[in-house]
Structures are given as structure tokens and as C-alpha cells.
């Protein structure tokens, strides 16, 4: 029994699809050679008005969204109960039921309102009139066709979308139409459409769609197989909990959460939800540092044949000055794997050096290290000097290293004029609608939404919760290119899908296709399997880091805290696994011993076979 298995309400959606034939030419037949599929279309969703081609919504980075739902009658089942999560899957925003008088300040601050009207009641009409007085762009979702005649004010709004059915599946599909995950192809009966004109089609496939394994061209048995895999891992104590996402052909076939946030006999264990944030650890390298560098390359400010000396003035004159980035990004530049710099700042009794750490923040001690620990602003420069002065490995060859990724934030700010975390958010995360991706998550989210990592008995003397697990990243104030990024599996899926769609997402080309192609190909095969930043399958044993059936074109990365994603371009497929396997201790190696990451990818690959 999966005590804490908390799937998205796919059962309701699946039943509705089966009964009503919701999808048109939507369901892909799984073929190994098929690397793309027509975008999903929704026969049960009708677009009746779309002023200026507003739908599907564009430019999420400029969107200030508010969603208003009129409360259903007490004796009516609330089929739109999951509306907040349906919208949050795509973009952050304010949510109101009513609306209440206190909500109007937030509504006035928005530039787009989504108004969900359950029927054609006088209350619905009064709310519509109230919202129109705000003089905002309004998209109205209808679930009762009689509203088309009963609400003449509908002709004043920017877009009108009608769901033919009154259930959770219809509500979800309507939201997916708004954001371009699914295209609308529904039609009204001729008599009903007389005063509205022909129904309108909208595009799908601009962003992720949310469906079932079958809709994504995967076997229906995938869900049960993944549940079984995760339950075995939980029973073995591989991790307290985690999130799994499987995507094929741009359709989220599986999005589930398992277990609890923290190991141990907690009085009230908090279950992992789909909105729980995880510490990405080394996934940060390919989800923050790498997209920032690729974006700078597109702007003419970076290239893999630059040298470290060209990027970092403090490396000029050192033995690292002439190291090529192509060698550095493939981990064959003779850089040391890492140095535990924190050990230099702890005295013989285990106390932190007060010259560099204080219990309260100030202008001089502004770097958040952990709860109640603030670091000196001098620490980053000292760590950079430590990297510069570190000896190179005696022999050439592949040695995985954190060092260059610790330095990239310095160059990103120097080249772009923005702090590293702001640059990657402005250029990548906000356009994706990936609002949970970011550093120092407690600045934006309550602690209860963040999975804790390890009890650190040596450096921070506390359970690390809400701040980065990696000690070196902590000393850099939680913002680094090698570790420090947090987020949910759903938001990570947007970034990974952007990679798979060759740099394009939501109608925007965020990174050039040729840049993505260059960074995801093996650079020095067969001597070194790595791409630029990304990992590639081990040629002798693909299951070591990917899966036994992974193709040579596939790529991905792992993270020390128990995180993983892997992309299989030949199948238009990727998987994501987020866990906190280091809770309560990093000495727990069962995730790797059980081969959970490899097994998840293998299940997805086999599910895509005919």
C-alpha cells in the first residue's frame, strides 16, 4: 500500500477521456523511431472568442496573472476544485474564490484575469460585471453553454473558452488550452453558435500537456510499474520520499509524489506533494550554470573555446589560465574534484571562525549559510583564490570537478551586468513559467514546502532545511553554479522539455537550437563520454548512469542529494527523479545500490516500445 502516494487526479481525467473521446488526433502510437508527435487537441474545449490571438498565452515572464473562481452552489459537486493547481502547473499567480473584497488590490495589480464561471447564475453575471470594471484583459472559462445567451457581457472580454463537460478533466483541459499545452478543436452545435460565429482553433504543443501514459504513447502499465519501483525503494530506506515525472512527446504521462519529507519517527510526518521543493545538488550545473552559459554564447559573450583566463581575471598568471572551456566542461582539464573549504573555517573544537561567520545578518555578513549562520562577504573571493591556488591533477584524463562551476556565477555577472541568479531567472526560468526554480528558496516559499536534507554534525551543527546542502555552495551564500538550485519536478520538466525541443518553449526560442545540439553531443568520444556539462551513457555499462537501453544520443545528469534527469531524444522522452536520499545522512547509498534512477529510465524506455 502506497501510504503516501499522492498522484495528480489522473483517474478522473482518464475516465473522462475514455467516455467522451476528449482528445482528437492526440494519442500517439508508440514507435521507437518516432521522435515527435502531433500536438494534443481537445475536442471537448471550444474557443468562441480570441481577441488579438491572445490564446495560447505568450510571454509568461511579463504575465501578472490572477485567477478568480465563482463558488459553486453548495449542493453541486465542485468540478473545478483542482483549478489552482491546473493553473500553477504553468505559471505563478494570485488565486481568489469569490472574489472577496480584500482580493481586489491583487486583482488590480494583475494584467490578465482568468475568470471561471460554473454556470449562468445571477451571481456569475454579477461577478463578470464586477471584473470588467477593473479594465483588465479577461479570459472567461465557461462550463455551461446556456451562459452564452445569459451573459451578454461575454462579448466584452478578450477570450471565451467553453468546456463541454462539467468535471475535473474538462477544467484541466481548458487550462491547458489557455497555455498552449493542448490545442482546442471543439465545435458548438450550429444552433448554439448562431450569435457567436464559427468556433476557433488554437495551437497546442507550445508547452507541456498533462495527460496519461496512453496519451503520451506509453504503455498504460507504466504507472503501476513506477509505483512498484518507488515503493520498493521506500521500503528499503533509499530515501524518505520523492517526485517522479515521465514525459513523452511533450505530454506529462506521469507526475507523482511518494513518501514523506523527512526520515525518522516524526510525530506528524509531512507527505511529499507535487509542489514540494527539492535541493538539486549537482543538477544545478546543467539547470543553472549551463543554460546561463549557453544563453551568453547566443549573445556572443561566451564560447567553449574560450580559456579560463579570458573569463576570470583572478586566474591570470595561474596554471589554469590557458585551460580551454571545452576541456573544462567535459571534466578533462586536470582540475581537482573539490576541496572542502569549510574545514579551514572551523577551529579545533568545531566552532565556526567568528571572523567569517555571525549569528545575525549585517552589511558585512550578508551571505545566508544556514539557519542562524551568516557568512562574510569576503568568503567568495577567498574561495575563488583557493580554486586558483589548488594544484592540477598530475595526469590528464576525465576527473569530475566542481571547481569551474563554482566560478561561473562570477563571470555571468561580469558579462551580463546581472547577478547570476537574476540572470538565469530573467532569461530562462521566468519565460518557462518555472517559478519554483531558484536559489535560497526560503526567501520565496515557506519552509514546510521544502524537503530537508542532512543533519550536518560537522559544519553547521543542524538539520539543513531550506538552505543548500553543499558546504561550499553554502559558503557562497547559497548561490553557485555547482549546487544551490531548488525546485519541483514539474518546473524542472519545463526546462528539460526546452532542451528536448531544441531551445524552444512557449513560443520563444530561449537558446539557439545549434547551441543545444553542440552542448548535448559527446565531445571526445571514445576517450571521454561527456558532453559540454551534460553526462552521456557510459559506453561500457550504460546502466551505470543511464539505462541499459539508453541510446548514445541520450544525456542527463545526477545530483548528490538524490536527484536525476535523463533525456532520450530518439524516443522524444525524458524522466525526472527528485529525492532527498541524504536525509538524515549522506552515508545512505541505497539509491545507487538499488539502481533506482537507472531502473526508472529503463521502465520508461521499455514503455515506449511497441
Phi, psi and omega per residue, in radians:
X1 nan 2.233 3.123
X2 -1.515 1.573 -3.035
X3 -1.032 -0.670 -3.087
X4 -2.044 0.556 3.018
X5 -1.390 2.076 -3.067
X6 -2.190 1.334 -3.103
X7 -1.309 2.760 2.955
X8 -1.094 2.678 -3.008
X9 -1.263 1.078 -3.081
X10 -1.274 -0.373 -3.119
X11 -1.099 -0.812 -3.141
X12 -1.080 -0.749 -3.110
X13 -1.138 -0.766 -3.107
X14 -1.086 -0.749 3.132
X15 -1.069 -0.732 -3.110
X16 -1.157 -0.707 3.094
X17 -1.020 -0.760 -3.086
X18 -1.162 -0.670 -3.062
X19 -1.384 -0.576 -3.016
X20 -1.937 -0.130 -3.086
X21 1.101 0.838 -3.032
X22 -0.976 -0.863 -3.080
X23 -1.402 2.464 3.050
X24 -1.516 -1.948 3.119
X25 -1.416 0.859 -2.927
X26 -1.701 -0.602 -2.977
X27 -1.439 2.082 3.122
X28 -1.453 2.401 3.002
X29 -1.519 2.133 -3.011
X30 -1.125 2.120 3.051
X31 -2.349 2.250 -3.090
X32 -1.001 -0.573 -3.083
X33 -1.458 -0.101 -3.063
X34 -1.472 1.995 -3.092
X35 -1.815 0.070 3.039
X36 -2.710 2.967 -3.096
X37 -2.650 2.567 3.070
X38 -0.990 2.516 -3.138
X39 -1.077 2.577 3.091
X40 -1.109 2.511 3.062
X41 -2.217 2.581 -3.070
X42 -1.949 1.923 3.107
X43 -1.267 -0.426 -3.073
X44 -1.572 0.076 3.136
X45 -2.033 2.210 -3.077
X46 -2.026 2.166 3.043
X47 -1.719 2.085 -3.045
X48 -1.852 -0.339 3.129
X49 -2.600 2.378 -3.124
X50 -2.661 1.290 -3.031
X51 -1.109 2.169 3.109
X52 1.135 0.388 -3.129
X53 1.085 0.632 -3.100
X54 -1.020 -0.679 -3.126
X55 -1.722 2.463 -0.089
X56 -1.230 2.656 -3.065
X57 -1.093 2.432 3.134
X58 -1.951 2.993 2.956
X59 0.812 1.186 3.114
X60 -1.115 -0.389 -3.134
X61 -1.235 -0.303 3.085
X62 -1.877 0.064 -3.052
X63 -1.519 2.230 2.973
X64 -1.988 1.674 -2.884
X65 -1.711 2.448 2.976
X66 -2.335 2.400 3.118
X67 -2.050 2.268 -3.140
X68 -2.116 2.222 3.082
X69 -2.046 2.254 3.037
X70 -1.389 2.283 -3.063
X71 -1.124 2.351 3.105
X72 -1.243 2.808 3.087
X73 -1.104 2.599 -3.063
X74 -0.998 -0.539 -3.075
X75 -1.614 0.174 -3.118
X76 -1.963 2.349 3.089
X77 -1.113 2.283 -3.113
X78 -1.406 1.646 -3.098
X79 -1.333 -0.183 3.139
X80 -1.837 0.436 -3.071
X81 -1.087 -0.466 -3.111
X82 -1.674 0.195 -3.114
X83 -0.966 -0.762 3.140
X84 -1.019 -0.721 -3.139
X85 -1.265 -0.630 3.098
X86 -1.030 -0.728 3.114
X87 -1.256 -0.762 -3.103
X88 -1.118 -0.408 3.052
X89 -1.010 -0.474 -3.074
X90 -1.846 -0.700 -3.006
X91 -2.747 2.621 3.054
X92 -1.309 2.817 3.088
X93 2.998 3.088 3.126
X94 -1.558 2.506 -3.132
X95 -2.242 2.351 -3.093
X96 -2.401 2.449 2.983
X97 -1.943 2.087 -3.134
X98 2.478 -1.483 -0.086
X99 -1.379 2.797 3.068
X100 -1.512 2.774 -3.117
X101 -1.027 -0.616 -3.117
X102 -1.236 -0.221 -3.080
X103 -1.436 -0.266 -2.930
X104 -1.232 -0.422 3.063
X105 -1.109 -0.733 3.108
X106 -1.191 -0.663 -3.141
X107 -1.158 -0.671 3.124
X108 -1.183 -0.486 -3.131
X109 -1.374 -0.189 -3.120
X110 -1.459 2.867 3.004
X111 -2.066 0.032 3.039
X112 -2.628 2.294 3.110
X113 -2.015 2.275 2.950
X114 -1.780 2.115 -3.096
X115 -2.019 2.013 -3.133
X116 -1.735 2.022 -3.112
X117 -1.926 2.013 -3.048
X118 -1.264 -0.464 -3.113
X119 -2.681 -2.841 -3.111
X120 -1.934 0.621 -3.071
X121 -1.298 2.840 3.048
X122 -0.999 -0.578 3.106
X123 -1.124 -0.700 3.092
X124 -1.068 -0.769 -3.105
X125 -1.163 -0.710 3.129
X126 -1.095 -0.684 3.122
X127 -1.169 -0.738 3.107
X128 -1.042 -0.770 3.119
X129 -1.108 -0.680 3.133
X130 -1.119 -0.751 -3.123
X131 -1.185 -0.671 -3.134
X132 -1.093 -0.486 3.123
X133 -1.190 -0.249 3.103
X134 -1.359 -0.245 3.104
X135 1.024 0.824 3.070
X136 -1.978 2.834 2.948
X137 -1.178 2.259 -3.067
X138 -2.188 2.278 2.989
X139 -1.925 2.128 -3.102
X140 -1.814 2.256 3.013
X141 -1.780 2.173 3.140
X142 -1.960 2.569 3.096
X143 -2.235 0.284 -3.136
X144 -2.590 1.996 -3.062
X145 -1.146 -0.353 3.110
X146 -1.156 -0.317 3.118
X147 -1.142 -0.423 -3.119
X148 -1.071 -0.587 3.101
X149 -1.632 -0.528 -3.040
X150 -1.416 -0.300 -3.078
X151 -2.122 1.428 -3.116
X152 -1.083 -0.363 3.133
X153 -1.152 -0.223 3.131
X154 -1.043 -0.456 -3.141
X155 -1.264 -0.106 3.134
X156 -1.707 -0.137 -3.071
X157 -1.599 2.920 -3.076
X158 -1.340 -0.595 -3.101
X159 -2.630 2.507 3.088
X160 -2.230 2.193 -3.116
X161 -2.215 2.223 -3.112
X162 -1.972 2.192 2.978
X163 -1.648 2.182 -3.062
X164 -1.220 -0.450 -3.119
X165 -1.925 2.717 -3.130
X166 -1.927 1.366 3.104
X167 -2.695 3.034 -3.062
X168 -1.114 -0.593 3.127
X169 -1.111 -0.731 3.131
X170 -1.128 -0.730 3.119
X171 -1.071 -0.796 3.129
X172 -1.059 -0.778 -3.115
X173 -1.149 -0.637 3.119
X174 -1.084 -0.742 3.107
X175 -1.133 -0.688 3.123
X176 -1.114 -0.579 3.055
X177 -1.138 -0.750 -3.124
X178 -1.012 -0.676 -3.048
X179 -1.727 0.051 3.042
X180 1.423 0.260 2.986
X181 -1.248 -0.638 -3.120
X182 -2.253 2.520 3.055
X183 -1.602 2.541 3.116
X184 -1.624 2.249 3.093
X185 -2.303 0.189 -3.099
X186 -1.217 2.751 -3.125
X187 -2.309 2.526 2.998
X188 -1.473 2.725 2.982
X189 -1.106 2.548 -3.079
X190 -0.906 -0.697 -3.110
X191 -1.144 -0.646 -3.095
X192 -1.333 -0.403 -3.057
X193 -1.671 0.113 -3.049
X194 -1.030 -0.717 -3.088
X195 -1.567 -0.018 -3.078
X196 -2.011 -0.273 -3.087
X197 1.440 -3.038 -3.080
X198 -1.173 2.569 3.052
X199 -1.203 2.693 -3.017
X200 -1.917 2.491 2.992
X201 -1.565 2.575 3.003
X202 -2.229 2.806 -3.089
X203 -1.421 2.515 2.952
X204 -2.010 -3.105 3.097
X205 1.323 0.194 3.082
X206 -1.465 -0.558 3.113
X207 -2.368 3.075 3.111
X208 -1.024 2.454 2.948
X209 -1.791 2.804 -3.130
X210 -2.110 2.042 -3.051
X211 -2.555 -2.481 -3.115
X212 -2.097 2.905 3.036
X213 -0.945 -0.709 -3.135
X214 -1.092 -0.760 -3.141
X215 -1.104 -0.454 -3.135
X216 -1.625 0.083 -3.126
X217 1.368 0.491 3.091
X218 -2.041 2.814 -3.117
X219 -1.214 2.490 3.135
X220 -1.075 -0.412 -3.104
X221 -1.275 -0.157 -3.057
X222 -0.993 -0.749 -3.077
X223 -1.024 -0.836 -3.120
X224 -1.144 -0.642 3.138
X225 -1.172 -0.728 3.116
X226 -1.182 -0.728 3.078
X227 -0.980 -0.770 -3.130
X228 -1.125 -0.762 3.108
X229 -1.039 -0.833 -3.098
X230 -1.188 -0.631 3.122
X231 -1.162 -0.681 3.087
X232 -1.086 -0.707 3.132
X233 -1.164 -0.699 3.091
X234 -1.117 -0.776 -3.134
X235 -1.089 -0.567 -3.134
X236 -1.438 -0.106 -3.134
X237 1.343 0.488 -3.134
X238 -1.207 -0.489 3.121
X239 -2.934 2.748 3.104
X240 -1.230 -0.614 -3.099
X241 -2.978 3.073 -3.132
X242 -3.062 3.065 3.103
X243 -2.159 2.504 3.084
X244 -2.248 2.332 2.995
X245 -2.280 2.334 3.028
X246 -2.179 2.227 -3.086
X247 -2.248 2.337 2.981
X248 -2.425 2.453 -3.137
X249 0.934 0.603 3.112
X250 1.309 0.199 -3.125
X251 -1.979 2.173 3.051
X252 -1.275 1.768 -3.088
X253 -1.402 -0.464 -3.078
X254 -2.618 2.229 3.066
X255 -2.507 1.754 -3.010
X256 -2.384 2.703 3.101
X257 -2.164 2.569 -3.004
X258 -2.390 2.605 2.962
X259 1.259 -2.724 -3.071
X260 -2.159 2.903 -3.074
X261 -1.301 -0.516 -2.989
X262 -2.369 2.359 3.096
X263 -1.301 2.738 3.068
X264 1.891 2.986 -3.053
X265 -1.426 1.053 3.117
X266 -1.152 2.481 -3.107
X267 -1.076 -0.721 3.118
X268 -2.288 1.505 -3.112
X269 -1.076 2.345 -3.125
X270 -1.615 2.061 -3.116
X271 -1.190 2.604 3.012
X272 -1.261 2.314 3.063
X273 -1.993 2.959 3.112
X274 -1.186 -0.248 3.098
X275 -1.792 0.210 3.049
X276 -1.267 2.366 -3.136
X277 -1.659 2.440 3.119
X278 -2.070 2.647 3.029
X279 -1.366 2.034 -3.037
X280 -1.313 -0.316 -3.070
X281 0.924 -2.258 -3.024
X282 -1.252 -0.139 2.954
X283 -1.050 -0.373 3.083
X284 -0.963 -0.595 -3.113
X285 -1.001 -0.734 -3.045
X286 -1.831 0.037 3.099
X287 -2.065 -0.117 3.079
X288 -2.317 -1.069 -3.112
X289 -1.088 -0.835 -3.042
X290 -1.168 -0.832 3.083
X291 -1.073 -0.550 3.076
X292 -1.138 -0.776 3.129
X293 -1.157 -0.708 3.118
X294 -1.105 -0.705 3.117
X295 -1.135 -0.729 3.088
X296 -1.110 -0.625 3.090
X297 -1.100 -0.740 3.103
X298 -1.087 -0.488 3.128
X299 -1.531 0.032 3.136
X300 1.374 0.369 -3.053
X301 -1.979 0.119 -3.124
X302 -2.812 2.737 3.051
X303 -2.884 2.606 -3.096
X304 -1.165 -0.202 3.098
X305 -1.767 0.148 2.920
X306 -1.171 2.857 3.021
X307 -1.849 2.799 3.101
X308 -1.058 -0.619 3.126
X309 -1.107 -0.521 3.114
X310 -1.259 -0.412 -3.113
X311 -1.635 -0.665 -2.956
X312 -2.141 1.929 -3.111
X313 -1.101 -0.506 -3.121
X314 -1.330 -0.059 3.051
X315 -1.745 -0.084 3.119
X316 -1.112 2.307 -3.113
X317 1.478 -0.071 3.122
X318 -1.626 3.033 3.108
X319 -1.301 0.034 3.113
X320 -1.858 -0.070 -3.047
X321 -0.994 -0.739 -3.013
X322 -1.732 0.207 3.102
X323 -1.239 2.236 -3.140
X324 -1.349 2.470 3.120
X325 -1.102 -0.507 3.116
X326 -1.103 -0.637 3.066
X327 -1.328 -0.657 -3.116
X328 -1.149 -0.816 -3.090
X329 -1.220 -0.335 3.059
X330 -1.742 0.176 3.024
X331 1.060 0.714 3.072
X332 -2.277 0.489 -3.090
X333 -1.722 0.182 3.088
X334 1.288 0.295 3.065
X335 -1.308 2.542 3.078
X336 -1.100 2.644 3.133
X337 -1.049 -0.917 3.093
X338 -2.971 2.925 3.017
X339 -2.309 2.268 3.105
X340 -1.336 1.379 -3.045
X341 -1.025 -0.495 -3.080
X342 -1.023 -0.479 -3.097
X343 -1.122 -0.404 3.111
X344 -1.332 -0.138 -3.044
X345 -2.048 0.271 3.088
X346 -2.135 2.259 -3.098
X347 -1.406 -3.109 -3.024
X348 -1.074 -0.453 -3.141
X349 -1.595 0.047 3.117
X350 1.551 0.114 3.135
X351 -1.514 2.560 3.103
X352 -1.259 2.506 3.104
X353 -1.199 2.027 -3.067
X354 -1.176 -0.251 3.076
X355 -1.169 -0.439 -3.056
X356 -2.080 -0.162 -3.120
X357 -2.384 2.428 3.098
X358 -2.381 2.739 -3.131
X359 -1.364 -0.220 -3.128
X360 -2.242 2.650 -3.140
X361 -1.429 2.641 3.069
X362 -2.751 3.136 3.133
X363 -1.065 -0.620 -3.121
X364 -1.471 -0.417 -3.126
X365 -2.170 1.378 -2.978
X366 -1.976 0.033 -3.077
X367 -1.635 2.037 3.122
X368 -1.244 2.064 -3.129
X369 -1.769 -0.771 3.092
X370 -2.907 3.114 3.126
X371 -1.050 2.112 3.121
X372 1.344 0.229 3.110
X373 -2.302 2.116 3.128
X374 -2.114 2.356 -3.074
X375 -1.714 2.701 3.106
X376 -1.190 2.545 3.077
X377 -1.146 -0.216 3.121
X378 -1.400 -0.221 -3.027
X379 -1.101 -0.805 -3.121
X380 -0.977 -0.783 -3.128
X381 -1.104 -0.634 3.119
X382 -1.173 -0.677 3.114
X383 -1.203 -0.705 3.093
X384 -1.053 -0.703 3.090
X385 -1.145 -0.623 3.089
X386 -1.087 -0.690 3.063
X387 -1.130 -0.792 -3.110
X388 -1.065 -0.628 -3.068
X389 -1.563 -0.095 -3.110
X390 -1.226 2.520 3.132
X391 -1.292 2.628 3.024
X392 -1.359 2.718 3.032
X393 -1.082 2.532 -3.084
X394 -1.166 -0.617 -3.073
X395 -1.962 2.524 3.041
X396 -1.260 2.918 3.110
X397 2.248 3.059 -3.063
X398 -1.273 2.084 3.001
X399 -2.471 1.992 -3.106
X400 -1.087 2.278 -3.037
X401 -2.391 2.445 3.036
X402 -1.460 -0.350 -2.805
X403 -0.981 -0.921 -3.055
X404 -1.120 -0.598 -3.123
X405 -1.209 -0.450 3.043
X406 -1.190 -0.447 -3.064
X407 -1.594 -0.425 -3.002
X408 -0.988 -0.635 3.098
X409 -0.967 -0.620 3.101
X410 -1.053 -0.797 -3.105
X411 -1.261 -0.665 3.139
X412 -1.018 -0.759 3.119
X413 -1.174 -0.698 3.136
X414 -1.108 -0.701 -3.068
X415 -1.410 -0.632 -3.016
X416 -1.736 -0.365 -3.060
X417 1.439 0.069 3.117
X418 -2.110 2.573 2.981
X419 -0.984 2.587 -3.066
X420 -0.899 -0.859 -3.093
X421 -1.135 -0.614 3.110
X422 -1.240 -0.688 -3.127
X423 -1.081 -0.860 -3.082
X424 -1.215 -0.538 3.067
X425 -1.191 -0.804 -3.107
X426 -1.171 -0.709 -3.019
X427 -1.519 -0.456 -3.012
X428 -2.188 -1.044 -2.948
X429 -1.173 -0.790 -3.113
X430 -1.151 -0.771 3.053
X431 -1.045 -0.526 3.099
X432 -1.319 -0.317 -2.976
X433 1.335 0.361 -3.087
X434 -1.603 1.296 -2.947
X435 -1.293 -0.343 -3.136
X436 -1.499 -0.275 -3.141
X437 -1.256 2.147 -3.136
X438 2.987 3.077 -3.112
X439 -1.806 2.761 3.131
X440 0.830 1.162 -2.965
X441 -1.126 -0.399 -3.122
X442 -1.173 -0.221 3.046
X443 -1.266 -0.312 -3.039
X444 -2.196 -0.308 -3.046
X445 -2.369 2.611 3.075
X446 -1.170 2.645 -3.068
X447 -1.055 -0.569 -3.072
X448 -1.116 -0.292 3.101
X449 -1.517 -0.085 -3.032
X450 -1.915 2.215 3.116
X451 -1.275 2.290 3.106
X452 -1.283 2.833 3.085
X453 -1.965 -2.036 -2.923
X454 -1.670 2.659 2.882
X455 -1.424 1.956 -3.072
X456 -1.605 1.818 -3.099
X457 -1.588 -0.125 -3.048
X458 -1.799 -0.754 -2.991
X459 -1.856 -1.064 -3.016
X460 -1.668 -0.249 3.059
X461 1.008 0.763 -3.124
X462 -2.894 2.899 2.971
X463 -1.246 2.161 -3.125
X464 -1.380 1.968 -3.022
X465 -2.536 1.949 3.139
X466 1.626 -0.136 3.040
X467 -2.195 2.880 -2.989
X468 -1.173 2.487 3.140
X469 -1.266 -0.752 -3.068
X470 -1.088 2.208 -3.049
X471 -1.134 -0.748 -3.136
X472 -1.138 -0.693 3.086
X473 -1.127 -0.642 3.105
X474 -1.080 -0.703 3.141
X475 -1.234 -0.265 3.047
X476 -1.634 0.252 3.115
X477 1.417 0.328 3.109
X478 1.456 -0.031 -3.112
X479 -2.071 1.905 3.120
X480 -2.616 2.954 3.119
X481 -1.615 -0.141 -3.116
X482 -1.792 -0.357 3.126
X483 -2.908 2.812 3.084
X484 2.200 -0.322 -3.122
X485 -1.361 2.437 3.051
X486 -2.122 2.814 3.050
X487 2.937 -3.134 3.085
X488 -1.733 2.836 3.098
X489 -1.135 -0.597 -3.141
X490 -1.109 -0.767 -3.141
X491 -1.272 -0.612 3.042
X492 -1.073 -0.619 3.135
X493 -1.064 -0.583 3.107
X494 -1.126 -0.738 3.127
X495 -1.164 -0.777 -3.126
X496 -1.161 -0.669 3.084
X497 -1.118 -0.621 3.058
X498 -1.053 -0.714 3.056
X499 -1.066 -0.805 -3.088
X500 -1.182 -0.546 3.074
X501 -1.534 0.401 3.004
X502 1.007 0.798 3.026
X503 1.550 0.013 -3.073
X504 -1.927 2.433 3.077
X505 -2.821 2.407 3.102
X506 1.103 0.461 -3.137
X507 1.446 0.057 3.136
X508 -2.020 2.449 3.031
X509 -1.586 1.654 -3.047
X510 -1.380 -0.593 3.073
X511 -2.406 2.437 -3.099
X512 -1.086 2.515 -3.122
X513 -1.058 -0.679 -3.114
X514 -1.207 -0.495 3.075
X515 -1.207 -0.790 3.078
X516 -1.018 -0.770 -3.120
X517 -1.080 -0.712 -3.137
X518 -1.164 -0.717 -3.055
X519 -1.351 -0.359 -3.092
X520 -1.744 0.033 3.100
X521 -1.687 2.629 3.080
X522 -1.127 2.341 -3.032
X523 -1.640 -0.583 -3.016
X524 -2.365 0.599 3.101
X525 -1.133 2.540 0.061
X526 -1.588 0.029 -3.045
X527 -1.262 -0.523 -3.089
X528 -2.494 2.152 -3.031
X529 -1.344 -0.239 -2.912
X530 -1.297 2.585 2.881
X531 -1.566 -2.946 3.098
X532 -1.371 1.697 -3.105
X533 1.532 -0.856 -3.114
X534 -1.284 2.678 2.999
X535 -1.590 2.740 3.096
X536 -2.240 2.832 -3.119
X537 -1.043 2.409 3.055
X538 -1.097 2.160 -3.031
X539 -1.125 -0.494 -3.132
X540 -1.511 -0.553 -3.109
X541 -2.573 1.462 -3.088
X542 -0.996 -0.494 -3.128
X543 -1.216 -0.196 3.135
X544 -1.079 -0.699 -3.122
X545 -2.315 -0.204 3.138
X546 -2.169 -1.881 3.073
X547 -2.704 2.758 -3.057
X548 -1.080 -0.440 -3.136
X549 -1.760 0.151 -3.126
X550 -1.164 2.486 -3.130
X551 -1.490 2.762 3.094
X552 -1.053 -0.410 -3.134
X553 -1.387 -0.209 -3.071
X554 -1.259 2.815 -3.098
X555 -2.759 2.838 3.120
X556 3.061 -2.670 3.132
X557 -2.950 2.813 3.054
X558 -2.070 2.872 3.071
X559 -2.306 2.523 -3.026
X560 -1.050 -0.581 -3.099
X561 -1.294 -0.092 3.135
X562 1.898 0.592 -3.101
X563 -1.963 2.813 -2.994
X564 -2.971 2.462 2.782
X565 -2.512 2.650 3.106
X566 -2.560 2.361 -3.069
X567 -1.929 2.301 3.082
X568 -2.038 1.543 -3.048
X569 -1.063 -0.577 -3.108
X570 -1.098 -0.411 3.126
X571 -1.939 0.075 -3.103
X572 0.949 0.881 -2.904
X573 -2.451 2.556 2.914
X574 -2.653 2.762 3.089
X575 -2.200 2.670 3.073
X576 -2.322 2.361 3.012
X577 -2.308 2.109 3.053
X578 -2.047 2.156 3.055
X579 -2.428 2.977 2.977
X580 -2.084 1.088 -3.057
X581 -1.091 -0.292 3.121
X582 -1.424 -0.011 3.087
X583 -1.630 2.093 0.125
X584 -1.624 -0.067 -3.077
X585 -2.518 2.539 3.093
X586 -1.219 -0.205 -3.135
X587 -1.277 -0.089 3.093
X588 -1.399 1.841 -3.133
X589 -1.853 0.317 -3.025
X590 -1.206 -0.474 3.105
X591 -1.012 -0.803 3.108
X592 -1.291 -0.694 -3.133
X593 -1.068 -0.657 3.133
X594 -1.447 -0.197 -3.139
X595 1.115 0.674 -3.031
X596 -1.121 -0.757 -3.100
X597 -1.111 -0.823 3.131
X598 -1.097 -0.711 -3.134
X599 -1.125 -0.675 3.110
X600 -1.080 -0.827 3.131
X601 -1.104 -0.714 -3.141
X602 -1.111 -0.705 3.083
X603 -1.042 -0.747 -3.130
X604 -1.153 -0.740 3.135
X605 -1.095 -0.801 -3.137
X606 -1.139 -0.579 3.127
X607 -1.183 -0.390 3.131
X608 -1.499 -0.092 -3.137
X609 -1.375 2.630 -3.119
X610 -1.217 nan nan
